[in-house]
Amino acid sequence: MALTASVKEELSRLDIKKSSVRKAEVSAMLRFAGGLHIISGRIVIEAEVDLASTARRLRAAIAEVYGHQSEIIVVSGGGLRRGSRYVVRVVRDGEALARQTGLLDGRGRPVRGLPSAVVNGSAADAEAVWRGAFLAHGSLTEPGRSSSLEVTCPGPESALALVGAARRLSIQAKAREVRGVDRVVIRDGDTIAALLTRMGAHDALMVWEERRMRKEVRATANRLANFDDANLRRSAQAAVAAGARVDRALEILGDDVPDHLKYAGELRVAHKQASLDELGRLADPVMTKDAIAGRIRRLLAMADKRALDLGIPGTDANVTPEMLDE
């Protein structure tokens, strides 16, 4: 969760001047992190976040944009939750703030998605929606095959509203329900980078991109290493099989094999796992790979012809399935 925390810390410090953008961010934070409660007949707003800096940002925005006072309550971690949680609570002016931020409509009914003013706002408002939603309930995993930027949503209406905000930013996001919980997920690395940029998490983006590049380089190196290992394994198996054939060829030809072919064959038998290039360097005098290969090829052809004339098994007789198994 280190990446998630670093993104949220950076977003919490982002300085936003435009009032409509701040309103869109507060609306999203209260929608995705909060809820409406009725206590002693009064509407109370509570928004629970995981960082103190996020709670302070929300509290400051509520005071500066809407003029309402709030308090921050620290909830100690326990059970499955590690670390403290921070609850921003508005008691006295809860109903007024709920109407102003679109949590309640004009008739006092709860709004399940986002207010129309935010949904139909500018691109900067759409960025603010995503910033607020991520601060409230977002997460960013390490780059790689399973990398994702994800926001947990209070319901399908808010998930669809978040997908719509992404679409206005030319970003593809998907809403899905997982174990009864609505989520909006982005898995493509380039799309995640684009959204981090639009939200304003430039420092976190650099860290994420650096780790992403390192993972890709490592994955490429591993693929090449595996490819080389497979090639070496196949070469060694082919060399062992060739050695077995040469051994049989020398047996078939006996004393009738020419000396230069016999020398190349004996090198192959003595160094069964060596490559043709290595055999050439072991020869005295040194020979090229093609010269060694040509002599062994002629030796095998001569032995197979003799075996055919005599009606006996050829050079393949000594090759076992294990030698060819990859």
N, C-alpha and C positions, 0 to 999 in steps of 0.2 A: 504493500500500500504506500510505499515511499513516494512513488510517482504521483499518486493521487493527492497526497498531502502537499507535495511541492506545487502542483497545479493550483490547488485551492489557496495555499498561502500567497501565491503570486496574484491570483485573481482578487483576493481579499484586499490587496494593497493597490489595486488598479484605481486610478483617479478618474472618475466620470463627472463631467460638469453638466451635461444636458439633462434637464429635469425629466423629460419623457422617457429617456433611456434608463434613468435611475428608477422610475416608477415601474417600468417593465421588468427590471431585475428584481425589485422587491416583490412584485406580484408573483413572479415565478418562484422565488425563494419561499414565500409563504404558502404557495400552492403545493410545492414538491416536498417541503420540510415540515409544513404546519398542519394545523387543523383548528376547527372551531369547536369550542366547548361552551356549554351553558352552565354557569356557576351562580347560584342564588339568583336566577332569573336574568343574569347578565351574560352577554356574549364575550368570551375570552378567547384571544388568539394565542396559540403557542406554536413555535417553530423550533424543532430540535435539529442541531447541526453537530458535526464532529470536531470542529476546530474553534478555539476561542477567537481567532482573528475573524472568522466568518460571522460569529455571533456579534462581535463588535461592529462589523461592517453593516449588518442588518439593523442593529439598534440605532446606529448613527443615521442611516438612511430614513428610518421611520421617523426619527426626530426632525431631521433637516428637511425632508420632502413633505411629510404629512403633519408635522408638529405634534406628534403624540409621544408620550413617554412610555418606556418599556423597562423591563428588568431582565437580567441574565441570571439564570439558576444553573448551577453546576451539578450534574448528576454523575456520581462516581460509577466507574465500570464494575461489572460483576457478571458472573456466569459466562455466557458466550461472548459478551461484549468486553473488549479490552480497552482501557483508556476511558477518560471522562467524556461525557456528552454535555452539550450546552443548550439550554432551552431559553429562547427569547420569548417573554410573555408580555402581552398587552392586556391589561385588565380594565382600566377605567374607560378607555376609548376604543374598546375592542370592536363594537358594532360599527362605529364610524370608520375605523380603519378597514374593516371587512368590506364595507360598501365602496370605499375609495379605491381599494386594490382589486376589486372585482371578485372577492370571495363570496359576496352576496349580490344578488341582482337588485333592481329597483323595488321589487316587492318583498325583499328580505329573504328570498329563497337562495340556498347554497348553489353556487356555480361549480359544475364538476370539471370543466376544462379550464381554459384561460379566458379572461375577459376579451370581448371583441375588439376593444381599443388596442389591446396588445397584439392580438392575432392579426389584425389588419394594419399594424404599424409599419414603420420603416425597416430597412435592413439593419440599422443600428439597434432597433428595438428587438429584432429577431436574435441578434447577437447577445443582447442583454438577457433575453429569455433563456438561452442556452447557458449563459454564464450563471444566472441565478439557479437554474435547475441543477447544474453540475455542482455548484457550491452546496446546494441542499442535499442532493442524494446521488452524486456522480462518482464514478470510479474509472481509473485508467490503468490497464495492466501493462506489463513489460512488453516491448515489441517482439514480434516473432510470429510463428504460425497461428498462435491462439491469442494474439493481441486484440484488445477491444477497448472502446470507450463506451461506457454504459451509464444510463441514468434509470434509477428505479422510480416508477411513477405511482401516484396514489390511485389511479384508475385508467381505464382505456381512453376516456375523453382527453385527459391531460397528455397521455402518450401520443395520441393522434395530433394534438395541438403542437407538441414538440417536434414531431415529424414534419408538420407543416412549416414550422419555423426554420427547420433545416433546409427544406425545399426552397424557401425564399432566399437562402444563402447559397443555392446550387450545390447542396450537400445531400447525399443519399443516406438516409437513416431508416432503420426498420423497427417497427413496433411489434413486440411479441409477448406472449404470456408464458411464463415459466413457473411451474408449480403454484399457479394461482396468483402470481405477482406480475404486474405489467411492467415491461422494460422497453427502453429504446436503446438500440445497440448499433454501433458502427464498428466494423471489423477491418475494413480496408485501410492499410497504412497511410496512403496518400490522403485519403479522406479525413482520417484522424488528425493528420498534420494540418490540413486546411482548417479544420474546426478549431483546433488549439490556437491557430493564428487569429481566426475571427473572434474568438472569445477574449484574446489579449494575453494568453499565456506564452509569451515569446521565449522567456528563459527556460521554462519547462520543455518547450518544444525542442530547443537546441539539445537538451539532455536526452530527450526521447529519441531524436533523430540520430544522435551519436551512438546510443545503445542499439538502435535499429540497424545502423550501418555495421556496427561491430558484429551483431548477430548474423547479418547477411554474409559478411566476409568469412565468419567462422563456418557457416553452413556451406558456403562454396568450397572452402578448404576441405571440409569433411567429405563433400561429394567427390572432389578430385582425389582425395586420399583413398576413398573407397574404390573409386574407379581404377586407380593405380594398383591397389591391392588385388583387385579382381584380375587385372591384366597380368600381373606377376604370377598369380595363382594359375591362370590358364597357361601361361608360358611354361611354368614349371611342370604342369601336368603333361603338356605336349612334349616337353623334353624327355620326361620319364618314359612316355609311350614310345618315342623315337628310339630311346636307348634300348628298350625291350625288342623292338623290331631289328635294330642293328645287331644285337646279340644273336638273334635267330638267323640273321643273314650270314654272319660269320660262321655260324654252325653249319648252315646249308652249304656254303661254298668251300669250307675247309681250306686246303692249301691252294685252291685255284683262284683266290681273290688277289687282284693286283696290289702291289705294296702301297701305292699312294691312297687307294681306297681303303685298304686294311688299316692304315695309320689313322685316317679320319674316323673310321668305325671304332677303333680302340679308344680314341679320344672321347667319342660319344658315350661309350660304355663306361669308361672310367669316371666321367663327370656327367651323370645322368640328369642332374637338375640345372646344369649350366645352360645359358643361352647360347645361340650360335655365335654371337659376337664374342662371348667369353671363351668359347672353344677356339675361335680364331686366334685370340691373344695367347692362349695356352700352347698353341702349336709351335713347333720349332722346325723351320722358321715360321714367323707369324703369318697367318693367312687372313684374308678378308672373310666376313660372314658369308658372302655369296660363294666363295670358293669352298668353304667347309660344307655349306648346304648342297652345292652341286655334287661334291664327292659322295656325300651320304646318300643323296638321291640316286646316283648311279649304282652305288653298292646295293641298295634295296631293290632297284629294278633288276639288276643282274641276279640277285638271290631269288626273287619271285619267279623269274623266267626259268631258272634252274629247278625250282620246286615244282613248277607246272610241268616241266619235262619229266621229272621223276615221279610225279603224282603224289607228292607229299605236301603237308601244310606249309603255307608260305610264311612270310615275316610277320603277318598279323597274328599268328598263333600264340605268340607270347604276350600280346596286349590284353590286359584284363579290363573289365568294366570299371573297376576302381580307378584305373589310370585315366579314364576319360570322364569320370564323374566330377562335375563342377559344383 
